[in-house]
Amino acid sequence: MQDSLRTGDQKGSKTAILQMLRLHGTMSRIELMRRTELSRATISLAISELIELKLVRETEVRQSTGGRPATSLELVPDSHIILGADLNDQMWILGAFDLLGNTVGKLQIPYSRPVPEAAVQALTEALPQFIQHLDKSILPVIGLGVPGLVDTYRGLIRSSAVLGWQNVELGEMVERNLGRSTVVLNRSRARGLSECRYGAGKEYDHMIYIGVDTGIGAGIYVNRELIHGAIGGAGEIGHTTVDADGPLCLCGNHGCLQMLAAAPAIEQDTRRLLRQGEPSTLLGQPDRDIQLLKFPEIGAAADQGDPLALRVVEQAATYLGIVMANLVNLLNPQAIILGGPVPKACNSFVQTAVKVMRQRSMNLLSAATAIRIGTFDDIGGSLGAANFALDRHLSFSHLLPAQGK
């Protein structure tokens, strides 16, 4: 067996098997043959080597029809570690994960100056000690999730209004400083990838993730893999027009979805109505400063039946529901996952968006579309980015014992 192990992975069979188990979880040899299109003999030999290397193990899955349990294959937990980082509010959330998506380490890395050089320097300086404390075999890749329009093929932030950055070659900067293969993608796409494979969407092969926060972004996943578009921009639904005469967006367009349905829009509309004298429990004390009013409080008030809060939330959710209906008609997903603080904090927002989606999409397509709420907190972007890095750069040679850390 040791002679065969030294041959590496010339035909890519072992890498293909590992990728399938990463993307789809536990499966049988027959299912691996079907998905990888490898022969029975090739599958058998490759699996034997992967088991000996303690990368894959056999497991018994009991059939629903009874009888003897079937033997399937799965990745071994904690065998190797992948790294990912999510950038938000001048802070990296750095995460370390095993090949099954389990979190084995997490670190918050703030940086003081809002410029790319400071962000890269902070990550570069913190990573060596973080790795040392893990004391595990770390794969030589890292994934980064960042806000904005990201060219995933070049690792280039084309434009990020949130960061104030344009044409930043972040992937090259990090790779040069860390000596690790680096991939960069939009953080909503990264967060959706974690939900797709390990979270609320793990039961589905075809899904859409929509993150609603200070902006609105989406990720589209087919066969559990991210659809990028020509330059990595597939999923920019926050800039789809829902009101031709709506408010001006930073992108220069009028009536973009995020200008009408994201948290700042809900906060602004609530403050406007309060200043007009409309009654609401949100006012509380007479000297309440409504400029400090934020979405979590508005969402809670809506769920408790406050008329003003409910009216504002339902209006915003209606716009999102219209876009969701268009996505259902266009892409026919198995599921839509709603993530981010807005859906998680307000049931009324979710219920209205789903109701409008079902009203405005074809009923047969809508009936076949499940709606789920995202399960991950701030670590989701890091996990998704790490997974995306492995989608691009997983190599069997990285997993051999001689590689070390």
C-alpha positions as a Markdown table, in Angstrom:
| # | Residue | x | y | z |
|---|---|---|---|---|
| 1 | Met | 0.0 | 0.0 | 0.0 |
| 2 | Gln | 2.8 | 2.4 | 0.8 |
| 3 | Asp | 4.1 | 2.1 | -2.8 |
| 4 | Ser | 0.7 | 3.1 | -4.1 |
| 5 | Leu | 0.5 | 6.0 | -1.7 |
| 6 | Arg | 3.7 | 7.4 | -3.1 |
| 7 | Thr | 2.2 | 7.6 | -6.6 |
| 8 | Gly | 0.2 | 10.5 | -5.4 |
| 9 | Asp | -3.0 | 11.4 | -7.3 |
| 10 | Gln | -2.0 | 11.4 | -10.9 |
| 11 | Lys | -5.6 | 11.0 | -12.3 |
| 12 | Gly | -7.1 | 13.2 | -9.6 |
| 13 | Ser | -9.3 | 10.4 | -8.3 |
| 14 | Lys | -8.6 | 11.0 | -4.7 |
| 15 | Thr | -9.1 | 14.7 | -4.9 |
| 16 | Ala | -12.4 | 14.2 | -6.7 |
| 17 | Ile | -13.6 | 11.8 | -4.0 |
| 18 | Leu | -12.6 | 14.2 | -1.2 |
| 19 | Gln | -14.3 | 17.1 | -3.0 |
| 20 | Met | -17.5 | 15.1 | -3.4 |
| 21 | Leu | -17.5 | 14.1 | 0.3 |
| 22 | Arg | -16.9 | 17.8 | 1.2 |
| 23 | Leu | -19.7 | 19.1 | -1.0 |
| 24 | His | -22.3 | 16.4 | -0.4 |
| 25 | Gly | -21.5 | 14.7 | 2.8 |
| 26 | Thr | -21.7 | 11.0 | 3.6 |
| 27 | Met | -22.4 | 8.8 | 0.5 |
| 28 | Ser | -22.0 | 5.3 | -0.7 |
| 29 | Arg | -19.4 | 4.0 | -3.1 |
| 30 | Ile | -22.1 | 3.7 | -5.8 |
| 31 | Glu | -23.1 | 7.3 | -5.3 |
| 32 | Leu | -19.4 | 8.3 | -5.5 |
| 33 | Met | -19.1 | 6.4 | -8.8 |
| 34 | Arg | -22.1 | 8.2 | -10.2 |
| 35 | Arg | -21.0 | 11.7 | -9.2 |
| 36 | Thr | -17.3 | 11.4 | -10.0 |
| 37 | Glu | -17.8 | 9.1 | -13.1 |
| 38 | Leu | -14.8 | 7.1 | -11.9 |
| 39 | Ser | -14.7 | 3.3 | -12.4 |
| 40 | Arg | -15.5 | 0.8 | -9.6 |
| 41 | Ala | -11.8 | -0.3 | -9.5 |
| 42 | Thr | -10.5 | 3.3 | -9.3 |
| 43 | Ile | -13.0 | 4.1 | -6.5 |
| 44 | Ser | -12.0 | 1.0 | -4.6 |
| 45 | Leu | -8.3 | 1.6 | -4.8 |
| 46 | Ala | -8.6 | 5.4 | -4.0 |
| 47 | Ile | -10.8 | 4.8 | -1.0 |
| 48 | Ser | -8.5 | 2.2 | 0.4 |
| 49 | Glu | -5.6 | 4.7 | 0.3 |
| 50 | Leu | -7.7 | 7.5 | 1.7 |
| 51 | Ile | -8.8 | 5.3 | 4.6 |
| 52 | Glu | -5.2 | 4.3 | 5.3 |
| 53 | Leu | -4.2 | 8.0 | 5.4 |
| 54 | Lys | -7.1 | 8.5 | 7.9 |
| 55 | Leu | -8.7 | 11.1 | 5.6 |
| 56 | Val | -11.9 | 9.0 | 4.9 |
| 57 | Arg | -13.7 | 6.4 | 7.1 |
| 58 | Glu | -16.5 | 4.0 | 6.7 |
| 59 | Thr | -19.7 | 4.5 | 8.5 |
| 60 | Glu | -23.0 | 2.6 | 8.7 |
| 61 | Val | -26.2 | 4.3 | 7.6 |
| 62 | Arg | -29.4 | 2.5 | 8.6 |
| 63 | Gln | -31.9 | 2.2 | 5.8 |
| 64 | Ser | -35.4 | 3.5 | 6.3 |
| 65 | Thr | -36.8 | 0.2 | 5.0 |
| 66 | Gly | -35.1 | -1.8 | 7.7 |
| 67 | Gly | -32.6 | -4.6 | 7.2 |
| 68 | Arg | -28.9 | -4.5 | 7.5 |
| 69 | Pro | -27.2 | -1.0 | 7.7 |
| 70 | Ala | -25.5 | 0.1 | 4.4 |
| 71 | Thr | -21.8 | 1.1 | 4.5 |
| 72 | Ser | -21.1 | 4.6 | 3.4 |
| 73 | Leu | -18.1 | 6.9 | 3.4 |
| 74 | Glu | -17.4 | 10.2 | 5.1 |
| 75 | Leu | -14.5 | 12.5 | 5.8 |
| 76 | Val | -12.6 | 12.0 | 9.1 |
| 77 | Pro | -13.2 | 15.0 | 11.4 |
| 78 | Asp | -10.2 | 17.1 | 12.5 |
| 79 | Ser | -7.8 | 15.5 | 10.1 |
| 80 | His | -6.8 | 18.8 | 8.5 |
| 81 | Ile | -7.6 | 22.5 | 9.1 |
| 82 | Ile | -8.6 | 25.2 | 6.6 |
| 83 | Leu | -8.6 | 28.9 | 7.3 |
| 84 | Gly | -11.1 | 31.6 | 6.4 |
| 85 | Ala | -11.7 | 35.2 | 7.3 |
| 86 | Asp | -14.7 | 37.5 | 7.1 |
| 87 | Leu | -14.3 | 41.3 | 6.9 |
| 88 | Asn | -16.9 | 43.5 | 8.7 |
| 89 | Asp | -16.8 | 46.8 | 10.5 |
| 90 | Gln | -13.0 | 47.2 | 10.4 |
| 91 | Met | -12.5 | 43.8 | 11.9 |
| 92 | Trp | -11.6 | 40.3 | 10.5 |
| 93 | Ile | -13.4 | 37.3 | 11.9 |
| 94 | Leu | -10.7 | 34.6 | 11.4 |
| 95 | Gly | -11.8 | 31.0 | 11.7 |
| 96 | Ala | -10.2 | 27.6 | 11.5 |
| 97 | Phe | -12.3 | 24.6 | 10.4 |
| 98 | Asp | -11.9 | 20.9 | 9.8 |
| 99 | Leu | -13.0 | 19.4 | 6.5 |
| 100 | Leu | -16.5 | 18.7 | 7.9 |
| 101 | Gly | -17.1 | 22.4 | 8.7 |
| 102 | Asn | -16.6 | 22.1 | 12.4 |
| 103 | Thr | -15.1 | 25.3 | 14.0 |
| 104 | Val | -11.8 | 24.5 | 15.8 |
| 105 | Gly | -10.7 | 28.1 | 16.4 |
| 106 | Lys | -11.9 | 31.7 | 16.1 |
| 107 | Leu | -10.3 | 35.1 | 16.5 |
| 108 | Gln | -11.4 | 38.7 | 16.1 |
| 109 | Ile | -8.8 | 40.9 | 14.5 |
| 110 | Pro | -9.5 | 44.7 | 14.5 |
| 111 | Tyr | -7.5 | 47.2 | 12.5 |
| 112 | Ser | -7.3 | 50.9 | 13.1 |
| 113 | Arg | -7.1 | 52.6 | 9.7 |
| 114 | Pro | -9.8 | 51.9 | 7.1 |
| 115 | Val | -7.3 | 51.2 | 4.3 |
| 116 | Pro | -6.4 | 47.9 | 2.6 |
| 117 | Glu | -2.8 | 48.0 | 3.8 |
| 118 | Ala | -3.9 | 48.2 | 7.5 |
| 119 | Ala | -6.4 | 45.3 | 7.0 |
| 120 | Val | -3.8 | 43.1 | 5.4 |
| 121 | Gln | -1.1 | 43.9 | 8.0 |
| 122 | Ala | -3.5 | 43.1 | 10.9 |
| 123 | Leu | -4.4 | 39.7 | 9.4 |
| 124 | Thr | -0.7 | 39.0 | 8.6 |
| 125 | Glu | 0.5 | 39.8 | 12.1 |
| 126 | Ala | -2.2 | 37.8 | 13.9 |
| 127 | Leu | -2.2 | 34.6 | 11.8 |
| 128 | Pro | 1.1 | 33.0 | 12.9 |
| 129 | Gln | 0.2 | 32.9 | 16.6 |
| 130 | Phe | -3.3 | 31.8 | 15.8 |
| 131 | Ile | -1.9 | 28.8 | 13.8 |
| 132 | Gln | 0.6 | 28.0 | 16.5 |
| 133 | His | -2.1 | 27.8 | 19.2 |
| 134 | Leu | -4.1 | 25.4 | 17.0 |
| 135 | Asp | -1.3 | 22.9 | 16.9 |
| 136 | Lys | -2.8 | 21.1 | 13.9 |
| 137 | Ser | -2.1 | 20.4 | 10.3 |
| 138 | Ile | -3.1 | 23.6 | 8.4 |
| 139 | Leu | -3.7 | 23.5 | 4.7 |
| 140 | Pro | -1.7 | 26.2 | 2.8 |
| 141 | Val | -4.8 | 28.1 | 1.5 |
| 142 | Ile | -7.0 | 30.9 | 2.9 |
| 143 | Gly | -10.4 | 32.3 | 1.9 |
| 144 | Leu | -11.5 | 35.9 | 2.5 |
| 145 | Gly | -15.1 | 37.2 | 2.5 |
| 146 | Val | -15.4 | 40.9 | 2.0 |
| 147 | Pro | -18.2 | 43.4 | 1.2 |
| 148 | Gly | -18.6 | 44.8 | -2.3 |
| 149 | Leu | -18.3 | 43.7 | -5.9 |
| 150 | Val | -15.5 | 41.2 | -6.0 |
| 151 | Asp | -13.8 | 39.7 | -9.0 |
| 152 | Thr | -13.4 | 36.2 | -7.6 |
| 153 | Tyr | -11.2 | 35.1 | -10.5 |
| 154 | Arg | -8.6 | 37.8 | -9.8 |
| 155 | Gly | -9.0 | 38.3 | -6.1 |
| 156 | Leu | -9.8 | 41.9 | -6.9 |
| 157 | Ile | -12.2 | 44.1 | -5.0 |
| 158 | Arg | -13.6 | 46.1 | -7.9 |
| 159 | Ser | -15.7 | 48.4 | -5.7 |
| 160 | Ser | -16.9 | 48.4 | -2.1 |
| 161 | Ala | -19.0 | 51.4 | -0.9 |
| 162 | Val | -19.0 | 50.0 | 2.6 |
| 163 | Leu | -15.2 | 49.9 | 2.8 |
| 164 | Gly | -14.6 | 52.9 | 0.5 |
| 165 | Trp | -12.2 | 50.8 | -1.6 |
| 166 | Gln | -11.9 | 50.4 | -5.3 |
| 167 | Asn | -9.7 | 48.2 | -7.5 |
| 168 | Val | -7.9 | 46.6 | -4.5 |
| 169 | Glu | -5.9 | 43.5 | -5.4 |
| 170 | Leu | -6.6 | 42.0 | -2.0 |
| 171 | Gly | -5.9 | 38.4 | -3.0 |
| 172 | Glu | -2.4 | 39.2 | -4.3 |
| 173 | Met | -1.6 | 41.4 | -1.2 |
| 174 | Val | -2.6 | 38.7 | 1.3 |
| 175 | Glu | -0.9 | 35.9 | -0.7 |
| 176 | Arg | 2.3 | 37.9 | -0.9 |
| 177 | Asn | 2.3 | 38.5 | 2.8 |
| 178 | Leu | 1.2 | 35.1 | 4.0 |
| 179 | Gly | 2.6 | 32.8 | 1.4 |
| 180 | Arg | -0.7 | 31.0 | 1.1 |
| 181 | Ser | -3.0 | 30.5 | -1.9 |
| 182 | Thr | -5.7 | 33.1 | -1.4 |
| 183 | Val | -9.2 | 33.5 | -2.8 |
| 184 | Val | -11.5 | 36.4 | -2.3 |
| 185 | Leu | -15.3 | 36.6 | -2.7 |
| 186 | Asn | -18.2 | 38.7 | -1.6 |
| 187 | Arg | -19.1 | 38.1 | 2.0 |
| 188 | Ser | -22.8 | 37.4 | 1.3 |
| 189 | Arg | -21.8 | 34.7 | -1.1 |
| 190 | Ala | -19.4 | 33.3 | 1.5 |
| 191 | Arg | -22.0 | 33.3 | 4.2 |
| 192 | Gly | -24.5 | 31.6 | 1.9 |
| 193 | Leu | -21.9 | 28.9 | 1.1 |
| 194 | Ser | -21.7 | 28.0 | 4.7 |
| 195 | Glu | -25.5 | 27.8 | 5.0 |
| 196 | Cys | -25.6 | 25.7 | 1.8 |
| 197 | Arg | -23.2 | 23.0 | 3.0 |
| 198 | Tyr | -23.5 | 23.0 | 6.7 |
| 199 | Gly | -26.4 | 25.1 | 7.8 |
| 200 | Ala | -30.1 | 25.8 | 6.9 |
| 201 | Gly | -29.6 | 24.7 | 3.3 |
| 202 | Lys | -27.6 | 21.5 | 3.8 |
| 203 | Glu | -30.6 | 19.4 | 2.7 |
| 204 | Tyr | -30.7 | 21.0 | -0.7 |
| 205 | Asp | -28.6 | 20.9 | -3.9 |
| 206 | His | -30.0 | 24.1 | -5.5 |
| 207 | Met | -30.7 | 27.1 | -3.3 |
| 208 | Ile | -30.4 | 30.9 | -3.0 |
| 209 | Tyr | -29.1 | 32.7 | 0.0 |
| 210 | Ile | -30.2 | 36.3 | 0.7 |
| 211 | Gly | -28.5 | 38.3 | 3.4 |
| 212 | Val | -30.4 | 41.3 | 4.8 |
| 213 | Asp | -28.3 | 43.7 | 6.9 |
| 214 | Thr | -27.2 | 47.3 | 6.2 |
| 215 | Gly | -27.3 | 46.1 | 2.6 |
| 216 | Ile | -28.8 | 43.2 | 0.7 |
| 217 | Gly | -26.7 | 40.5 | -1.1 |
| 218 | Ala | -27.3 | 37.1 | -2.4 |
| 219 | Gly | -25.6 | 33.9 | -3.4 |
| 220 | Ile | -26.8 | 31.4 | -6.0 |
| 221 | Tyr | -25.8 | 27.7 | -5.5 |
| 222 | Val | -26.3 | 24.9 | -8.0 |
| 223 | Asn | -25.3 | 21.4 | -7.0 |
| 224 | Arg | -24.0 | 23.0 | -3.8 |
| 225 | Glu | -21.5 | 25.1 | -5.7 |
| 226 | Leu | -21.4 | 28.9 | -6.0 |
| 227 | Ile | -22.4 | 30.5 | -9.3 |
| 228 | His | -20.0 | 33.4 | -9.9 |
| 229 | Gly | -21.0 | 35.2 | -13.1 |
| 230 | Ala | -18.6 | 36.7 | -15.5 |
| 231 | Ile | -16.6 | 38.7 | -12.9 |
| 232 | Gly | -18.0 | 37.2 | -9.6 |
| 233 | Gly | -21.0 | 39.5 | -9.4 |
| 234 | Ala | -23.9 | 37.0 | -9.6 |
| 235 | Gly | -26.2 | 37.7 | -6.7 |
| 236 | Glu | -26.2 | 41.5 | -6.5 |
| 237 | Ile | -29.9 | 41.6 | -5.9 |
| 238 | Gly | -29.6 | 44.6 | -3.6 |
| 239 | His | -29.1 | 46.7 | -6.7 |
| 240 | Thr | -32.1 | 45.4 | -8.6 |
| 241 | Thr | -34.8 | 48.0 | -9.2 |
| 242 | Val | -38.1 | 47.6 | -7.4 |
| 243 | Asp | -39.3 | 51.2 | -7.6 |
| 244 | Ala | -38.4 | 53.2 | -10.7 |
| 245 | Asp | -39.1 | 56.4 | -8.9 |
| 246 | Gly | -37.6 | 55.3 | -5.6 |
| 247 | Pro | -34.7 | 56.9 | -3.6 |
| 248 | Leu | -31.3 | 57.4 | -5.1 |
| 249 | Cys | -28.8 | 54.6 | -4.3 |
| 250 | Leu | -25.1 | 55.0 | -3.9 |
| 251 | Cys | -24.7 | 53.1 | -7.2 |
| 252 | Gly | -26.5 | 55.9 | -9.0 |
| 253 | Asn | -29.7 | 54.1 | -9.7 |
| 254 | His | -33.1 | 54.9 | -8.2 |
| 255 | Gly | -35.2 | 52.5 | -6.3 |
| 256 | Cys | -32.7 | 49.7 | -5.6 |
| 257 | Leu | -34.0 | 47.0 | -3.3 |
| 258 | Gln | -31.5 | 47.7 | -0.5 |
| 259 | Met | -32.6 | 51.4 | -0.4 |
| 260 | Leu | -36.2 | 50.2 | 0.4 |
| 261 | Ala | -35.8 | 46.9 | 2.4 |
| 262 | Ala | -32.4 | 46.9 | 4.2 |
| 263 | Ala | -32.1 | 47.9 | 7.9 |
| 264 | Pro | -31.1 | 51.6 | 7.3 |
| 265 | Ala | -34.2 | 52.0 | 5.1 |
| 266 | Ile | -36.5 | 50.6 | 7.8 |
| 267 | Glu | -34.8 | 52.8 | 10.4 |
| 268 | Gln | -35.1 | 55.9 | 8.3 |
| 269 | Asp | -38.8 | 55.4 | 7.4 |
| 270 | Thr | -39.6 | 54.7 | 11.1 |
| 271 | Arg | -38.0 | 57.9 | 12.2 |
| 272 | Arg | -39.8 | 59.9 | 9.5 |
| 273 | Leu | -43.2 | 58.7 | 10.6 |
| 274 | Leu | -42.4 | 59.3 | 14.3 |
| 275 | Arg | -41.3 | 62.9 | 13.5 |
| 276 | Gln | -44.7 | 63.3 | 11.8 |
| 277 | Gly | -46.3 | 62.6 | 15.0 |
| 278 | Glu | -47.7 | 59.1 | 14.4 |
| 279 | Pro | -48.1 | 57.2 | 17.7 |
| 280 | Ser | -45.9 | 54.2 | 18.5 |
| 281 | Thr | -44.6 | 52.3 | 21.5 |
| 282 | Leu | -41.1 | 53.1 | 20.1 |
| 283 | Leu | -41.2 | 56.6 | 21.4 |
| 284 | Gly | -41.1 | 55.4 | 25.0 |
| 285 | Gln | -40.0 | 58.4 | 27.1 |
| 286 | Pro | -40.8 | 61.9 | 25.8 |
| 287 | Asp | -37.1 | 62.8 | 25.5 |
| 288 | Arg | -36.3 | 59.7 | 23.5 |
| 289 | Asp | -33.7 | 60.5 | 20.7 |
| 290 | Ile | -35.1 | 58.7 | 17.7 |
| 291 | Gln | -31.8 | 59.1 | 15.9 |
| 292 | Leu | -30.6 | 56.3 | 18.1 |
| 293 | Leu | -33.4 | 54.0 | 17.0 |
| 294 | Lys | -32.1 | 50.8 | 15.4 |
| 295 | Phe | -33.7 | 47.9 | 13.6 |
| 296 | Pro | -33.7 | 45.3 | 16.4 |
| 297 | Glu | -36.0 | 47.5 | 18.4 |
| 298 | Ile | -38.2 | 48.2 | 15.4 |
| 299 | Gly | -38.4 | 44.5 | 14.5 |
| 300 | Ala | -39.3 | 43.6 | 18.1 |
| 301 | Ala | -42.0 | 46.2 | 18.2 |
| 302 | Ala | -43.4 | 44.9 | 14.9 |
| 303 | Asp | -43.6 | 41.4 | 16.2 |
| 304 | Gln | -45.4 | 42.7 | 19.3 |
| 305 | Gly | -48.0 | 44.4 | 17.1 |
| 306 | Asp | -47.0 | 48.0 | 17.2 |
| 307 | Pro | -48.9 | 49.5 | 14.2 |
| 308 | Leu | -46.2 | 51.9 | 13.0 |
| 309 | Ala | -43.4 | 49.4 | 13.3 |
| 310 | Leu | -45.4 | 46.7 | 11.6 |
| 311 | Arg | -46.4 | 49.0 | 8.8 |
| 312 | Val | -42.8 | 50.0 | 8.0 |
| 313 | Val | -41.5 | 46.4 | 8.3 |
| 314 | Glu | -44.2 | 45.0 | 6.1 |
| 315 | Gln | -43.6 | 47.6 | 3.4 |
| 316 | Ala | -39.9 | 46.8 | 3.3 |
| 317 | Ala | -40.6 | 43.0 | 3.4 |
| 318 | Thr | -43.0 | 43.4 | 0.5 |
| 319 | Tyr | -40.2 | 44.7 | -1.7 |
| 320 | Leu | -38.0 | 41.8 | -0.8 |
| 321 | Gly | -40.9 | 39.4 | -1.4 |
| 322 | Ile | -41.3 | 40.8 | -5.0 |
| 323 | Val | -37.6 | 40.1 | -5.7 |
| 324 | Met | -37.8 | 36.6 | -4.1 |
| 325 | Ala | -40.8 | 35.9 | -6.4 |
| 326 | Asn | -38.7 | 36.9 | -9.4 |
| 327 | Leu | -35.9 | 34.6 | -8.3 |
| 328 | Val | -38.3 | 31.7 | -7.9 |
| 329 | Asn | -39.7 | 32.2 | -11.4 |
| 330 | Leu | -36.2 | 32.7 | -12.9 |
| 331 | Leu | -34.1 | 30.1 | -11.1 |
| 332 | Asn | -36.6 | 27.6 | -9.5 |
| 333 | Pro | -34.5 | 26.9 | -6.4 |
| 334 | Gln | -35.3 | 24.1 | -3.9 |
| 335 | Ala | -34.9 | 26.6 | -1.1 |
| 336 | Ile | -34.3 | 30.2 | -0.3 |
| 337 | Ile | -32.3 | 30.9 | 2.9 |
| 338 | Leu | -32.8 | 34.2 | 4.6 |
| 339 | Gly | -29.8 | 35.3 | 6.6 |
| 340 | Gly | -28.5 | 38.4 | 8.3 |
| 341 | Pro | -29.8 | 40.3 | 11.4 |
| 342 | Val | -33.0 | 41.5 | 9.8 |
| 343 | Pro | -34.7 | 38.2 | 9.1 |
| 344 | Lys | -33.3 | 36.7 | 12.3 |
| 345 | Ala | -34.6 | 39.5 | 14.5 |
| 346 | Cys | -38.1 | 39.9 | 13.0 |
| 347 | Asn | -40.7 | 37.2 | 12.3 |
| 348 | Ser | -43.1 | 39.8 | 10.8 |
| 349 | Phe | -40.5 | 40.7 | 8.1 |
| 350 | Val | -40.0 | 37.1 | 7.1 |
| 351 | Gln | -43.7 | 36.2 | 7.1 |
| 352 | Thr | -44.6 | 39.2 | 4.9 |
| 353 | Ala | -41.7 | 38.5 | 2.5 |
| 354 | Val | -42.7 | 34.9 | 2.1 |
| 355 | Lys | -46.4 | 35.7 | 1.7 |
| 356 | Val | -45.6 | 38.2 | -1.1 |
| 357 | Met | -43.2 | 35.8 | -2.7 |
| 358 | Arg | -45.9 | 33.1 | -2.9 |
| 359 | Gln | -48.5 | 35.5 | -4.1 |
| 360 | Arg | -46.3 | 36.9 | -7.0 |
| 361 | Ser | -44.5 | 33.7 | -8.2 |
| 362 | Met | -45.9 | 30.8 | -10.2 |
| 363 | Asn | -47.7 | 28.7 | -7.7 |
| 364 | Leu | -46.2 | 25.4 | -8.7 |
| 365 | Leu | -42.7 | 26.8 | -8.5 |
| 366 | Ser | -43.5 | 28.6 | -5.2 |
| 367 | Ala | -45.0 | 25.5 | -3.6 |
| 368 | Ala | -41.8 | 23.6 | -4.4 |
| 369 | Thr | -39.6 | 26.3 | -2.7 |
| 370 | Ala | -38.8 | 25.9 | 1.0 |
| 371 | Ile | -37.9 | 29.0 | 3.0 |
| 372 | Arg | -35.4 | 28.7 | 5.9 |
| 373 | Ile | -33.7 | 31.1 | 8.2 |
| 374 | Gly | -29.9 | 31.0 | 8.3 |
| 375 | Thr | -28.3 | 29.3 | 11.3 |
| 376 | Phe | -24.8 | 30.8 | 11.4 |
| 377 | Asp | -23.7 | 33.8 | 13.3 |
| 378 | Asp | -20.6 | 35.9 | 12.4 |
| 379 | Ile | -18.5 | 32.8 | 11.8 |
| 380 | Gly | -20.5 | 31.8 | 8.7 |
| 381 | Gly | -18.6 | 34.1 | 6.4 |
| 382 | Ser | -15.3 | 32.8 | 7.5 |
| 383 | Leu | -16.4 | 29.2 | 7.0 |
| 384 | Gly | -17.8 | 29.9 | 3.6 |
| 385 | Ala | -14.7 | 31.7 | 2.5 |
| 386 | Ala | -12.5 | 28.7 | 3.7 |
| 387 | Asn | -14.7 | 26.3 | 1.8 |
| 388 | Phe | -14.4 | 28.4 | -1.3 |
| 389 | Ala | -10.7 | 28.4 | -1.0 |
| 390 | Leu | -10.8 | 24.6 | -1.0 |
| 391 | Asp | -13.1 | 24.5 | -3.9 |
| 392 | Arg | -10.4 | 26.3 | -5.8 |
| 393 | His | -7.2 | 24.9 | -4.4 |
| 394 | Leu | -7.8 | 21.5 | -2.7 |
| 395 | Ser | -4.9 | 19.2 | -3.7 |
| 396 | Phe | -4.3 | 15.7 | -2.5 |
| 397 | Ser | -0.6 | 16.5 | -2.1 |
| 398 | His | -1.7 | 19.1 | 0.6 |
| 399 | Leu | -3.1 | 16.2 | 2.7 |
| 400 | Leu | -0.2 | 13.8 | 2.7 |
| 401 | Pro | 1.5 | 13.4 | 6.1 |
| 402 | Ala | 4.8 | 14.8 | 4.8 |
| 403 | Gln | 3.2 | 18.2 | 4.4 |
| 404 | Gly | 3.0 | 18.9 | 8.1 |
| 405 | Lys | 1.7 | 22.3 | 9.1 |
